[in-house]
Amino acid sequence: NHISGFAVSPNGCICASAGPDGKIMLWDLHGGVSVLGFETSCHVNSLEFCPTRNWLSAGTETSVMIWDLRSKAVVADLV
């Protein structure tokens, strides 16, 4: 598989990667280990961290999904 989306958090400590399988992984850049994962039902095209909140957004084939990284809950699924 290949990476179709990538983003680095505003503080530079975490990065997120995603692929066509709909899986999103968050990585600790200092330790090089996976720290959290999310799944969508379709291809992820882009990722972006919110600069003012602990949120991660993913642009997929069908929607924009937003997660709260603290609660690990979906904040919005915008179709």
N, CA, C and O atoms as a Tripos MOL2 file, in Angstrom:
@<TRIPOS>MOLECULE
protein
  316   315    79     0     0
PROTEIN
NO_CHARGES

@<TRIPOS>ATOM
      1 N           0.8250   -1.1920    0.0000 N.3       1 ASN1
      2 CA          0.0000    0.0000    0.0000 C.3       1 ASN1
      3 C           0.8670    1.2530    0.0000 C.2       1 ASN1
      4 O           2.0480    1.2140    0.3460 O.2       1 ASN1
      5 N           0.2680    2.3330   -0.3860 N.am      2 HIS2
      6 CA          0.9830    3.6020   -0.3920 C.3       2 HIS2
      7 C           0.2950    4.5930    0.5430 C.2       2 HIS2
      8 O          -0.8450    4.3830    0.9560 O.2       2 HIS2
      9 N           0.9940    5.6610    0.8670 N.am      3 ILE3
     10 CA          0.4450    6.7070    1.7220 C.3       3 ILE3
     11 C          -0.2630    7.7240    0.8370 C.2       3 ILE3
     12 O           0.3250    8.2650   -0.0990 O.2       3 ILE3
     13 N          -1.5280    7.9750    1.1410 N.am      4 SER4
     14 CA         -2.2890    8.9460    0.3530 C.3       4 SER4
     15 C          -2.5420   10.2390    1.1100 C.2       4 SER4
     16 O          -3.0000   11.2190    0.5230 O.2       4 SER4
     17 N          -2.2510   10.2550    2.4050 N.am      5 GLY5
     18 CA         -2.4080   11.4540    3.2130 C.3       5 GLY5
     19 C          -1.3600   11.4870    4.3060 C.2       5 GLY5
     20 O          -0.9940   10.4460    4.8520 O.2       5 GLY5
     21 N          -0.8720   12.6850    4.6320 N.am      6 PHE6
     22 CA          0.1580   12.8380    5.6510 C.3       6 PHE6
     23 C           0.0410   14.2300    6.2490 C.2       6 PHE6
     24 O          -0.1940   15.2000    5.5290 O.2       6 PHE6
     25 N           0.2050   14.3330    7.5690 N.am      7 ALA7
     26 CA          0.1900   15.6370    8.2450 C.3       7 ALA7
     27 C           1.0230   15.5570    9.5140 C.2       7 ALA7
     28 O           1.1360   14.4950   10.1270 O.2       7 ALA7
     29 N           1.6010   16.6810    9.9030 N.am      8 VAL8
     30 CA          2.3670   16.7840   11.1500 C.3       8 VAL8
     31 C           1.6080   17.7330   12.0720 C.2       8 VAL8
     32 O           1.1320   18.7850   11.6440 O.2       8 VAL8
     33 N           1.5010   17.3450   13.3480 N.am      9 SER9
     34 CA          0.7810   18.1650   14.3210 C.3       9 SER9
     35 C           1.4700   19.5170   14.5010 C.2       9 SER9
     36 O           2.6700   19.6380   14.2520 O.2       9 SER9
     37 N           0.7190   20.5330   14.9320 N.am     10 PRO10
     38 CA          1.2980   21.8700   15.1110 C.3      10 PRO10
     39 C           2.4930   21.9030   16.0700 C.2      10 PRO10
     40 O           3.3880   22.7320   15.9080 O.2      10 PRO10
     41 N           2.5170   21.0080   17.0680 N.am     11 ASN11
     42 CA          3.6440   21.0050   18.0020 C.3      11 ASN11
     43 C           4.8100   20.1490   17.5200 C.2      11 ASN11
     44 O           5.8540   20.1050   18.1710 O.2      11 ASN11
     45 N           4.6420   19.4650   16.3790 N.am     12 GLY12
     46 CA          5.7260   18.6810   15.8020 C.3      12 GLY12
     47 C           6.0190   17.3620   16.4890 C.2      12 GLY12
     48 O           7.0380   16.7340   16.2020 O.2      12 GLY12
     49 N           5.1530   16.9300   17.3860 N.am     13 CYS13
     50 CA          5.3940   15.6870   18.1310 C.3      13 CYS13
     51 C           4.7240   14.4650   17.5190 C.2      13 CYS13
     52 O           5.1750   13.3380   17.7240 O.2      13 CYS13
     53 N           3.6550   14.6820   16.7720 N.am     14 ILE14
     54 CA          2.8520   13.5840   16.2170 C.3      14 ILE14
     55 C           2.6990   13.7970   14.7150 C.2      14 ILE14
     56 O           2.5830   14.9300   14.2500 O.2      14 ILE14
     57 N           2.7010   12.7110   13.9670 N.am     15 CYS15
     58 CA          2.3170   12.8020   12.5600 C.3      15 CYS15
     59 C           1.2120   11.7830   12.2980 C.2      15 CYS15
     60 O           1.0800   10.7930   13.0180 O.2      15 CYS15
     61 N           0.4370   12.0350   11.2770 N.am     16 ALA16
     62 CA         -0.6420   11.1380   10.8850 C.3      16 ALA16
     63 C          -0.4010   10.7140    9.4460 C.2      16 ALA16
     64 O           0.0100   11.5170    8.6070 O.2      16 ALA16
     65 N          -0.6620    9.4420    9.1720 N.am     17 SER17
     66 CA         -0.5580    8.9340    7.8110 C.3      17 SER17
     67 C          -1.8150    8.1430    7.4990 C.2      17 SER17
     68 O          -2.4520    7.5860    8.3930 O.2      17 SER17
     69 N          -2.1650    8.1000    6.2140 N.am     18 ALA18
     70 CA         -3.3660    7.3770    5.7970 C.3      18 ALA18
     71 C          -3.1410    6.7940    4.4180 C.2      18 ALA18
     72 O          -2.2670    7.2270    3.6680 O.2      18 ALA18
     73 N          -3.9560    5.7990    4.1060 N.am     19 GLY19
     74 CA         -3.8230    5.1580    2.8110 C.3      19 GLY19
     75 C          -5.1570    4.8440    2.1840 C.2      19 GLY19
     76 O          -6.2100    5.1760    2.7290 O.2      19 GLY19
     77 N          -5.1060    4.1970    1.0300 N.am     20 PRO20
     78 CA         -6.3240    3.8660    0.3100 C.3      20 PRO20
     79 C          -7.1890    2.8260    1.0120 C.2      20 PRO20
     80 O          -8.3440    2.6300    0.6350 O.2      20 PRO20
     81 N          -6.6460    2.1580    2.0270 N.am     21 ASP21
     82 CA         -7.4150    1.1600    2.7760 C.3      21 ASP21
     83 C          -8.3140    1.7830    3.8340 C.2      21 ASP21
     84 O          -9.0530    1.0650    4.5070 O.2      21 ASP21
     85 N          -8.2680    3.1190    3.9990 N.am     22 GLY22
     86 CA         -9.1120    3.8070    4.9660 C.3      22 GLY22
     87 C          -8.5490    3.8500    6.3730 C.2      22 GLY22
     88 O          -9.1980    4.3720    7.2810 O.2      22 GLY22
     89 N          -7.3560    3.3120    6.5720 N.am     23 LYS23
     90 CA         -6.7440    3.3240    7.9120 C.3      23 LYS23
     91 C          -5.9050    4.5750    8.0960 C.2      23 LYS23
     92 O          -5.1530    4.9790    7.2090 O.2      23 LYS23
     93 N          -6.0550    5.1850    9.2820 N.am     24 ILE24
     94 CA         -5.2870    6.3640    9.6590 C.3      24 ILE24
     95 C          -4.4660    5.9950   10.8850 C.2      24 ILE24
     96 O          -5.0070    5.4790   11.8640 O.2      24 ILE24
     97 N          -3.1760    6.2520   10.8390 N.am     25 MET25
     98 CA         -2.2950    5.9500   11.9630 C.3      25 MET25
     99 C          -1.6410    7.2410   12.4550 C.2      25 MET25
    100 O          -1.2190    8.0790   11.6580 O.2      25 MET25
    101 N          -1.5660    7.3860   13.7650 N.am     26 LEU26
    102 CA         -0.8420    8.4960   14.3750 C.3      26 LEU26
    103 C           0.4450    7.9480   14.9650 C.2      26 LEU26
    104 O           0.4600    6.8970   15.6060 O.2      26 LEU26
    105 N           1.5230    8.6820   14.7340 N.am     27 TRP27
    106 CA          2.8580    8.2350   15.1110 C.3      27 TRP27
    107 C           3.5310    9.2410   16.0310 C.2      27 TRP27
    108 O           3.4340   10.4500   15.8160 O.2      27 TRP27
    109 N           4.2050    8.7460   17.0470 N.am     28 ASP28
    110 CA          5.0450    9.5640   17.9150 C.3      28 ASP28
    111 C           6.3540    9.8000   17.1730 C.2      28 ASP28
    112 O           7.1070    8.8560   16.9320 O.2      28 ASP28
    113 N           6.6310   11.0390   16.8130 N.am     29 LEU29
    114 CA          7.8290   11.3330   16.0310 C.3      29 LEU29
    115 C           9.1140   11.1960   16.8300 C.2      29 LEU29
    116 O          10.1840   11.0120   16.2490 O.2      29 LEU29
    117 N           9.0300   11.2800   18.1390 N.am     30 HIS30
    118 CA         10.2310   11.1370   18.9540 C.3      30 HIS30
    119 C          10.5770    9.6680   19.1860 C.2      30 HIS30
    120 O          11.7500    9.2980   19.2110 O.2      30 HIS30
    121 N           9.5490    8.8320   19.3550 N.am     31 GLY31
    122 CA          9.7890    7.4130   19.6190 C.3      31 GLY31
    123 C           9.6630    6.5260   18.3930 C.2      31 GLY31
    124 O          10.1160    5.3810   18.3960 O.2      31 GLY31
    125 N           9.0420    7.0610   17.3340 N.am     32 GLY32
    126 CA          8.8860    6.2860   16.1100 C.3      32 GLY32
    127 C           7.8850    5.1490   16.2140 C.2      32 GLY32
    128 O           7.9660    4.1780   15.4620 O.2      32 GLY32
    129 N           6.9370    5.2630   17.1460 N.am     33 VAL33
    130 CA          5.9580    4.1940   17.3320 C.3      33 VAL33
    131 C           4.5430    4.7030   17.0610 C.2      33 VAL33
    132 O           4.2560    5.8920   17.2040 O.2      33 VAL33
    133 N           3.6800    3.7900   16.6730 N.am     34 SER34
    134 CA          2.2760    4.1130   16.4620 C.3      34 SER34
    135 C           1.6060    4.3190   17.8150 C.2      34 SER34
    136 O           1.7920    3.5200   18.7330 O.2      34 SER34
    137 N           0.8260    5.3940   17.9400 N.am     35 VAL35
    138 CA          0.1830    5.6960   19.2160 C.3      35 VAL35
    139 C          -1.3420    5.6410   19.1630 C.2      35 VAL35
    140 O          -1.9930    5.5610   20.2050 O.2      35 VAL35
    141 N          -1.9190    5.6830   17.9580 N.am     36 LEU36
    142 CA         -3.3650    5.7000   17.8410 C.3      36 LEU36
    143 C          -3.7480    5.3860   16.4030 C.2      36 LEU36
    144 O          -2.9850    5.6590   15.4760 O.2      36 LEU36
    145 N          -4.9200    4.8190   16.2230 N.am     37 GLY37
    146 CA         -5.3910    4.5260   14.8750 C.3      37 GLY37
    147 C          -6.8820    4.7510   14.7510 C.2      37 GLY37
    148 O          -7.6320    4.5940   15.7150 O.2      37 GLY37
    149 N          -7.3050    5.1220   13.5480 N.am     38 PHE38
    150 CA         -8.7150    5.2920   13.2130 C.3      38 PHE38
    151 C          -8.9690    4.5840   11.8980 C.2      38 PHE38
    152 O          -8.0390    4.3550   11.1240 O.2      38 PHE38
    153 N         -10.2230    4.2360   11.6380 N.am     39 GLU39
    154 CA        -10.5690    3.6390   10.3550 C.3      39 GLU39
    155 C         -11.7640    4.3520    9.7550 C.2      39 GLU39
    156 O         -12.6850    4.7640   10.4590 O.2      39 GLU39
    157 N         -11.7270    4.4860    8.4480 N.am     40 THR40
    158 CA        -12.8550    4.9970    7.6920 C.3      40 THR40
    159 C         -13.3080    3.8820    6.7490 C.2      40 THR40
    160 O         -12.6320    2.8610    6.6150 O.2      40 THR40
    161 N         -14.4270    4.0790    6.1140 N.am     41 SER41
    162 CA        -14.9380    3.0420    5.2190 C.3      41 SER41
    163 C         -14.4560    3.2080    3.7860 C.2      41 SER41
    164 O         -14.8140    2.4140    2.9160 O.2      41 SER41
    165 N         -13.6410    4.2430    3.5280 N.am     42 CYS42
    166 CA        -13.1820    4.4510    2.1510 C.3      42 CYS42
    167 C         -11.8100    5.1240    2.1180 C.2      42 CYS42
    168 O         -11.2360    5.4570    3.1550 O.2      42 CYS42
    169 N         -11.3140    5.3100    0.9320 N.am     43 HIS43
    170 CA        -10.0020    5.8950    0.6540 C.3      43 HIS43
    171 C          -9.8610    7.2720    1.3190 C.2      43 HIS43
    172 O         -10.7560    8.1120    1.2200 O.2      43 HIS43
    173 N          -8.7320    7.4900    1.9940 N.am     44 VAL44
    174 CA         -8.4320    8.7920    2.6020 C.3      44 VAL44
    175 C          -7.5290    9.5610    1.6390 C.2      44 VAL44
    176 O          -6.4700    9.0750    1.2440 O.2      44 VAL44
    177 N          -7.9610   10.7670    1.2670 N.am     45 ASN45
    178 CA         -7.2120   11.5860    0.3210 C.3      45 ASN45
    179 C          -6.2900   12.6000    0.9950 C.2      45 ASN45
    180 O          -5.2400   12.9450    0.4530 O.2      45 ASN45
    181 N          -6.6860   13.0800    2.1860 N.am     46 SER46
    182 CA         -5.8930   14.1190    2.8380 C.3      46 SER46
    183 C          -6.1320   14.1010    4.3440 C.2      46 SER46
    184 O          -7.1580   13.6200    4.8240 O.2      46 SER46
    185 N          -5.1540   14.6390    5.0760 N.am     47 LEU47
    186 CA         -5.2260   14.7610    6.5370 C.3      47 LEU47
    187 C          -4.7860   16.1620    6.9320 C.2      47 LEU47
    188 O          -3.9590   16.7810    6.2630 O.2      47 LEU47
    189 N          -5.3530   16.6510    8.0290 N.am     48 GLU48
    190 CA         -4.9490   17.9610    8.5400 C.3      48 GLU48
    191 C          -5.2210   18.0240   10.0400 C.2      48 GLU48
    192 O          -6.2950   17.6400   10.5020 O.2      48 GLU48
    193 N          -4.2370   18.5130   10.7950 N.am     49 PHE49
    194 CA         -4.4250   18.7640   12.2230 C.3      49 PHE49
    195 C          -4.9880   20.1650   12.4000 C.2      49 PHE49
    196 O          -4.6010   21.0880   11.6830 O.2      49 PHE49
    197 N          -5.8950   20.3270   13.3480 N.am     50 CYS50
    198 CA         -6.4130   21.6430   13.7010 C.3      50 CYS50
    199 C          -5.3390   22.3660   14.5110 C.2      50 CYS50
    200 O          -4.7840   21.7820   15.4420 O.2      50 CYS50
    201 N          -5.0310   23.6240   14.1810 N.am     51 PRO51
    202 CA         -3.9830   24.3300   14.9230 C.3      51 PRO51
    203 C          -4.3960   24.7870   16.3160 C.2      51 PRO51
    204 O          -3.5280   25.1080   17.1280 O.2      51 PRO51
    205 N          -5.7060   24.8260   16.6240 N.am     52 THR52
    206 CA         -6.1590   25.3570   17.9100 C.3      52 THR52
    207 C          -6.7970   24.3220   18.8260 C.2      52 THR52
    208 O          -7.0390   24.6040   19.9990 O.2      52 THR52
    209 N          -7.0740   23.1190   18.3010 N.am     53 ARG53
    210 CA         -7.6760   22.0600   19.1060 C.3      53 ARG53
    211 C          -6.9680   20.7490   18.8160 C.2      53 ARG53
    212 O          -6.2280   20.6410   17.8380 O.2      53 ARG53
    213 N          -7.1910   19.7610   19.6560 N.am     54 ASN54
    214 CA         -6.6400   18.4190   19.4240 C.3      54 ASN54
    215 C          -7.5530   17.6400   18.4980 C.2      54 ASN54
    216 O          -8.0870   16.5980   18.8780 O.2      54 ASN54
    217 N          -7.7350   18.1380   17.2880 N.am     55 TRP55
    218 CA         -8.5930   17.5080   16.2990 C.3      55 TRP55
    219 C          -7.7700   17.1240   15.0780 C.2      55 TRP55
    220 O          -6.7860   17.7800   14.7360 O.2      55 TRP55
    221 N          -8.1950   16.0480   14.4330 N.am     56 LEU56
    222 CA         -7.6190   15.6190   13.1670 C.3      56 LEU56
    223 C          -8.7520   15.4700   12.1700 C.2      56 LEU56
    224 O          -9.7740   14.8540   12.4750 O.2      56 LEU56
    225 N          -8.5790   16.0310   10.9800 N.am     57 SER57
    226 CA         -9.5980   15.8780    9.9460 C.3      57 SER57
    227 C          -9.0320   15.0360    8.8070 C.2      57 SER57
    228 O          -7.8370   15.0670    8.5130 O.2      57 SER57
    229 N          -9.9320   14.2850    8.1790 N.am     58 ALA58
    230 CA         -9.5660   13.4500    7.0420 C.3      58 ALA58
    231 C         -10.5530   13.6970    5.9120 C.2      58 ALA58
    232 O         -11.7650   13.6160    6.1070 O.2      58 ALA58
    233 N         -10.0340   13.9940    4.7430 N.am     59 GLY59
    234 CA        -10.8660   14.1020    3.5560 C.3      59 GLY59
    235 C         -10.9030   12.7440    2.8770 C.2      59 GLY59
    236 O          -9.8690   12.2300    2.4490 O.2      59 GLY59
    237 N         -12.0920   12.1630    2.7770 N.am     60 THR60
    238 CA        -12.2410   10.8520    2.1550 C.3      60 THR60
    239 C         -12.9620   10.9960    0.8190 C.2      60 THR60
    240 O         -13.2780   12.1070    0.3910 O.2      60 THR60
    241 N         -13.2170    9.8820    0.1740 N.am     61 GLU61
    242 CA        -13.9360    9.9020   -1.0980 C.3      61 GLU61
    243 C         -15.3580   10.4240   -0.9480 C.2      61 GLU61
    244 O         -15.9300   10.9520   -1.9020 O.2      61 GLU61
    245 N         -15.9340   10.2800    0.2500 N.am     62 THR62
    246 CA        -17.3480   10.6220    0.4260 C.3      62 THR62
    247 C         -17.6280   11.7110    1.4540 C.2      62 THR62
    248 O         -18.7320   12.2560    1.4680 O.2      62 THR62
    249 N         -16.6710   12.0470    2.3110 N.am     63 SER63
    250 CA        -16.9510   13.0190    3.3680 C.3      63 SER63
    251 C         -15.6640   13.5850    3.9510 C.2      63 SER63
    252 O         -14.5590   13.1930    3.5760 O.2      63 SER63
    253 N         -15.8410   14.5170    4.8800 N.am     64 VAL64
    254 CA        -14.7480   15.0000    5.7230 C.3      64 VAL64
    255 C         -15.0730   14.5470    7.1370 C.2      64 VAL64
    256 O         -16.1250   14.8820    7.6830 O.2      64 VAL64
    257 N         -14.1620   13.7830    7.7210 N.am     65 MET65
    258 CA        -14.3570   13.2910    9.0900 C.3      65 MET65
    259 C         -13.4120   14.0390   10.0240 C.2      65 MET65
    260 O         -12.2670   14.3270    9.6750 O.2      65 MET65
    261 N         -13.9170   14.3490   11.2230 N.am     66 ILE66
    262 CA        -13.1200   15.0620   12.2200 C.3      66 ILE66
    263 C         -13.1600   14.2720   13.5210 C.2      66 ILE66
    264 O         -14.2360   13.9350   14.0160 O.2      66 ILE66
    265 N         -11.9810   13.9780   14.0770 N.am     67 TRP67
    266 CA        -11.8650   13.2650   15.3540 C.3      67 TRP67
    267 C         -11.2850   14.1800   16.4110 C.2      67 TRP67
    268 O         -10.4280   15.0170   16.1270 O.2      67 TRP67
    269 N         -11.7610   14.0110   17.6320 N.am     68 ASP68
    270 CA        -11.1430   14.6170   18.8110 C.3      68 ASP68
    271 C         -10.0910   13.6210   19.2810 C.2      68 ASP68
    272 O         -10.4300   12.5000   19.6590 O.2      68 ASP68
    273 N          -8.8360   14.0080   19.2650 N.am     69 LEU69
    274 CA         -7.7590   13.0750   19.5960 C.3      69 LEU69
    275 C          -7.7040   12.7250   21.0770 C.2      69 LEU69
    276 O          -7.1640   11.6800   21.4410 O.2      69 LEU69
    277 N          -8.2490   13.5690   21.9300 N.am     70 ARG70
    278 CA         -8.2730   13.2460   23.3700 C.3      70 ARG70
    279 C          -9.3170   12.1790   23.6900 C.2      70 ARG70
    280 O          -9.0290   11.2060   24.3850 O.2      70 ARG70
    281 N         -10.5320   12.3720   23.1760 N.am     71 SER71
    282 CA        -11.6080   11.4280   23.4750 C.3      71 SER71
    283 C         -11.6680   10.2730   22.4730 C.2      71 SER71
    284 O         -12.3480    9.2740   22.7040 O.2      71 SER71
    285 N         -10.9420   10.4230   21.3480 N.am     72 LYS72
    286 CA        -10.9260    9.4430   20.2540 C.3      72 LYS72
    287 C         -12.3080    9.2980   19.6020 C.2      72 LYS72
    288 O         -12.5930    8.2820   18.9680 O.2      72 LYS72
    289 N         -13.1470   10.2960   19.7580 N.am     73 ALA73
    290 CA        -14.5030   10.2640   19.2210 C.3      73 ALA73
    291 C         -14.6030   11.0830   17.9410 C.2      73 ALA73
    292 O         -13.8600   12.0460   17.7500 O.2      73 ALA73
    293 N         -15.5250   10.6960   17.0700 N.am     74 VAL74
    294 CA        -15.7990   11.4690   15.8640 C.3      74 VAL74
    295 C         -16.5820   12.7190   16.2650 C.2      74 VAL74
    296 O         -17.6530   12.6230   16.8650 O.2      74 VAL74
    297 N         -16.0490   13.8720   15.9370 N.am     75 VAL75
    298 CA        -16.7010   15.1480   16.2220 C.3      75 VAL75
    299 C         -17.7280   15.4460   15.1320 C.2      75 VAL75
    300 O         -18.8220   15.9350   15.4150 O.2      75 VAL75
    301 N         -17.3670   15.1470   13.8830 N.am     76 ALA76
    302 CA        -18.2630   15.4150   12.7470 C.3      76 ALA76
    303 C         -17.9260   14.4950   11.5970 C.2      76 ALA76
    304 O         -16.7810   14.0780   11.4250 O.2      76 ALA76
    305 N         -18.9380   14.1850   10.8160 N.am     77 ASP77
    306 CA        -18.7890   13.4560    9.5560 C.3      77 ASP77
    307 C         -19.5810   14.2500    8.5330 C.2      77 ASP77
    308 O         -20.7930   14.0750    8.4020 O.2      77 ASP77
    309 N         -18.8970   15.1210    7.8130 N.am     78 LEU78
    310 CA        -19.5450   16.0670    6.9110 C.3      78 LEU78
    311 C         -19.6420   15.4710    5.5170 C.2      78 LEU78
    312 O         -18.6320   15.2430    4.8510 O.2      78 LEU78
    313 N         -20.8570   15.2250    5.0920 N.am     79 VAL79
    314 CA        -21.0900   14.5900    3.7770 C.3      79 VAL79
    315 C         -21.3580   15.6540    2.7350 C.2      79 VAL79
    316 O         -21.5790   15.3320    1.5670 O.2      79 VAL79
@<TRIPOS>BOND
     1     1     2 1
     2     2     3 1
     3     3     4 2
     4     3     5 am
     5     5     6 1
     6     6     7 1
     7     7     8 2
     8     7     9 am
     9     9    10 1
    10    10    11 1
    11    11    12 2
    12    11    13 am
    13    13    14 1
    14    14    15 1
    15    15    16 2
    16    15    17 am
    17    17    18 1
    18    18    19 1
    19    19    20 2
    20    19    21 am
    21    21    22 1
    22    22    23 1
    23    23    24 2
    24    23    25 am
    25    25    26 1
    26    26    27 1
    27    27    28 2
    28    27    29 am
    29    29    30 1
    30    30    31 1
    31    31    32 2
    32    31    33 am
    33    33    34 1
    34    34    35 1
    35    35    36 2
    36    35    37 am
    37    37    38 1
    38    38    39 1
    39    39    40 2
    40    39    41 am
    41    41    42 1
    42    42    43 1
    43    43    44 2
    44    43    45 am
    45    45    46 1
    46    46    47 1
    47    47    48 2
    48    47    49 am
    49    49    50 1
    50    50    51 1
    51    51    52 2
    52    51    53 am
    53    53    54 1
    54    54    55 1
    55    55    56 2
    56    55    57 am
    57    57    58 1
    58    58    59 1
    59    59    60 2
    60    59    61 am
    61    61    62 1
    62    62    63 1
    63    63    64 2
    64    63    65 am
    65    65    66 1
    66    66    67 1
    67    67    68 2
    68    67    69 am
    69    69    70 1
    70    70    71 1
    71    71    72 2
    72    71    73 am
    73    73    74 1
    74    74    75 1
    75    75    76 2
    76    75    77 am
    77    77    78 1
    78    78    79 1
    79    79    80 2
    80    79    81 am
    81    81    82 1
    82    82    83 1
    83    83    84 2
    84    83    85 am
    85    85    86 1
    86    86    87 1
    87    87    88 2
    88    87    89 am
    89    89    90 1
    90    90    91 1
    91    91    92 2
    92    91    93 am
    93    93    94 1
    94    94    95 1
    95    95    96 2
    96    95    97 am
    97    97    98 1
    98    98    99 1
    99    99   100 2
   100    99   101 am
   101   101   102 1
   102   102   103 1
   103   103   104 2
   104   103   105 am
   105   105   106 1
   106   106   107 1
   107   107   108 2
   108   107   109 am
   109   109   110 1
   110   110   111 1
   111   111   112 2
   112   111   113 am
   113   113   114 1
   114   114   115 1
   115   115   116 2
   116   115   117 am
   117   117   118 1
   118   118   119 1
   119   119   120 2
   120   119   121 am
   121   121   122 1
   122   122   123 1
   123   123   124 2
   124   123   125 am
   125   125   126 1
   126   126   127 1
   127   127   128 2
   128   127   129 am
   129   129   130 1
   130   130   131 1
   131   131   132 2
   132   131   133 am
   133   133   134 1
   134   134   135 1
   135   135   136 2
   136   135   137 am
   137   137   138 1
   138   138   139 1
   139   139   140 2
   140   139   141 am
   141   141   142 1
   142   142   143 1
   143   143   144 2
   144   143   145 am
   145   145   146 1
   146   146   147 1
   147   147   148 2
   148   147   149 am
   149   149   150 1
   150   150   151 1
   151   151   152 2
   152   151   153 am
   153   153   154 1
   154   154   155 1
   155   155   156 2
   156   155   157 am
   157   157   158 1
   158   158   159 1
   159   159   160 2
   160   159   161 am
   161   161   162 1
   162   162   163 1
   163   163   164 2
   164   163   165 am
   165   165   166 1
   166   166   167 1
   167   167   168 2
   168   167   169 am
   169   169   170 1
   170   170   171 1
   171   171   172 2
   172   171   173 am
   173   173   174 1
   174   174   175 1
   175   175   176 2
   176   175   177 am
   177   177   178 1
   178   178   179 1
   179   179   180 2
   180   179   181 am
   181   181   182 1
   182   182   183 1
   183   183   184 2
   184   183   185 am
   185   185   186 1
   186   186   187 1
   187   187   188 2
   188   187   189 am
   189   189   190 1
   190   190   191 1
   191   191   192 2
   192   191   193 am
   193   193   194 1
   194   194   195 1
   195   195   196 2
   196   195   197 am
   197   197   198 1
   198   198   199 1
   199   199   200 2
   200   199   201 am
   201   201   202 1
   202   202   203 1
   203   203   204 2
   204   203   205 am
   205   205   206 1
   206   206   207 1
   207   207   208 2
   208   207   209 am
   209   209   210 1
   210   210   211 1
   211   211   212 2
   212   211   213 am
   213   213   214 1
   214   214   215 1
   215   215   216 2
   216   215   217 am
   217   217   218 1
   218   218   219 1
   219   219   220 2
   220   219   221 am
   221   221   222 1
   222   222   223 1
   223   223   224 2
   224   223   225 am
   225   225   226 1
   226   226   227 1
   227   227   228 2
   228   227   229 am
   229   229   230 1
   230   230   231 1
   231   231   232 2
   232   231   233 am
   233   233   234 1
   234   234   235 1
   235   235   236 2
   236   235   237 am
   237   237   238 1
   238   238   239 1
   239   239   240 2
   240   239   241 am
   241   241   242 1
   242   242   243 1
   243   243   244 2
   244   243   245 am
   245   245   246 1
   246   246   247 1
   247   247   248 2
   248   247   249 am
   249   249   250 1
   250   250   251 1
   251   251   252 2
   252   251   253 am
   253   253   254 1
   254   254   255 1
   255   255   256 2
   256   255   257 am
   257   257   258 1
   258   258   259 1
   259   259   260 2
   260   259   261 am
   261   261   262 1
   262   262   263 1
   263   263   264 2
   264   263   265 am
   265   265   266 1
   266   266   267 1
   267   267   268 2
   268   267   269 am
   269   269   270 1
   270   270   271 1
   271   271   272 2
   272   271   273 am
   273   273   274 1
   274   274   275 1
   275   275   276 2
   276   275   277 am
   277   277   278 1
   278   278   279 1
   279   279   280 2
   280   279   281 am
   281   281   282 1
   282   282   283 1
   283   283   284 2
   284   283   285 am
   285   285   286 1
   286   286   287 1
   287   287   288 2
   288   287   289 am
   289   289   290 1
   290   290   291 1
   291   291   292 2
   292   291   293 am
   293   293   294 1
   294   294   295 1
   295   295   296 2
   296   295   297 am
   297   297   298 1
   298   298   299 1
   299   299   300 2
   300   299   301 am
   301   301   302 1
   302   302   303 1
   303   303   304 2
   304   303   305 am
   305   305   306 1
   306   306   307 1
   307   307   308 2
   308   307   309 am
   309   309   310 1
   310   310   311 1
   311   311   312 2
   312   311   313 am
   313   313   314 1
   314   314   315 1
   315   315   316 2
@<TRIPOS>SUBSTRUCTURE
     1 ASN1         2 RESIDUE 1 A ASN
     2 HIS2         6 RESIDUE 1 A HIS
     3 ILE3        10 RESIDUE 1 A ILE
     4 SER4        14 RESIDUE 1 A SER
     5 GLY5        18 RESIDUE 1 A GLY
     6 PHE6        22 RESIDUE 1 A PHE
     7 ALA7        26 RESIDUE 1 A ALA
     8 VAL8        30 RESIDUE 1 A VAL
     9 SER9        34 RESIDUE 1 A SER
    10 PRO10       38 RESIDUE 1 A PRO
    11 ASN11       42 RESIDUE 1 A ASN
    12 GLY12       46 RESIDUE 1 A GLY
    13 CYS13       50 RESIDUE 1 A CYS
    14 ILE14       54 RESIDUE 1 A ILE
    15 CYS15       58 RESIDUE 1 A CYS
    16 ALA16       62 RESIDUE 1 A ALA
    17 SER17       66 RESIDUE 1 A SER
    18 ALA18       70 RESIDUE 1 A ALA
    19 GLY19       74 RESIDUE 1 A GLY
    20 PRO20       78 RESIDUE 1 A PRO
    21 ASP21       82 RESIDUE 1 A ASP
    22 GLY22       86 RESIDUE 1 A GLY
    23 LYS23       90 RESIDUE 1 A LYS
    24 ILE24       94 RESIDUE 1 A ILE
    25 MET25       98 RESIDUE 1 A MET
    26 LEU26      102 RESIDUE 1 A LEU
    27 TRP27      106 RESIDUE 1 A TRP
    28 ASP28      110 RESIDUE 1 A ASP
    29 LEU29      114 RESIDUE 1 A LEU
    30 HIS30      118 RESIDUE 1 A HIS
    31 GLY31      122 RESIDUE 1 A GLY
    32 GLY32      126 RESIDUE 1 A GLY
    33 VAL33      130 RESIDUE 1 A VAL
    34 SER34      134 RESIDUE 1 A SER
    35 VAL35      138 RESIDUE 1 A VAL
    36 LEU36      142 RESIDUE 1 A LEU
    37 GLY37      146 RESIDUE 1 A GLY
    38 PHE38      150 RESIDUE 1 A PHE
    39 GLU39      154 RESIDUE 1 A GLU
    40 THR40      158 RESIDUE 1 A THR
    41 SER41      162 RESIDUE 1 A SER
    42 CYS42      166 RESIDUE 1 A CYS
    43 HIS43      170 RESIDUE 1 A HIS
    44 VAL44      174 RESIDUE 1 A VAL
    45 ASN45      178 RESIDUE 1 A ASN
    46 SER46      182 RESIDUE 1 A SER
    47 LEU47      186 RESIDUE 1 A LEU
    48 GLU48      190 RESIDUE 1 A GLU
    49 PHE49      194 RESIDUE 1 A PHE
    50 CYS50      198 RESIDUE 1 A CYS
    51 PRO51      202 RESIDUE 1 A PRO
    52 THR52      206 RESIDUE 1 A THR
    53 ARG53      210 RESIDUE 1 A ARG
    54 ASN54      214 RESIDUE 1 A ASN
    55 TRP55      218 RESIDUE 1 A TRP
    56 LEU56      222 RESIDUE 1 A LEU
    57 SER57      226 RESIDUE 1 A SER
    58 ALA58      230 RESIDUE 1 A ALA
    59 GLY59      234 RESIDUE 1 A GLY
    60 THR60      238 RESIDUE 1 A THR
    61 GLU61      242 RESIDUE 1 A GLU
    62 THR62      246 RESIDUE 1 A THR
    63 SER63      250 RESIDUE 1 A SER
    64 VAL64      254 RESIDUE 1 A VAL
    65 MET65      258 RESIDUE 1 A MET
    66 ILE66      262 RESIDUE 1 A ILE
    67 TRP67      266 RESIDUE 1 A TRP
    68 ASP68      270 RESIDUE 1 A ASP
    69 LEU69      274 RESIDUE 1 A LEU
    70 ARG70      278 RESIDUE 1 A ARG
    71 SER71      282 RESIDUE 1 A SER
    72 LYS72      286 RESIDUE 1 A LYS
    73 ALA73      290 RESIDUE 1 A ALA
    74 VAL74      294 RESIDUE 1 A VAL
    75 VAL75      298 RESIDUE 1 A VAL
    76 ALA76      302 RESIDUE 1 A ALA
    77 ASP77      306 RESIDUE 1 A ASP
    78 LEU78      310 RESIDUE 1 A LEU
    79 VAL79      314 RESIDUE 1 A VAL
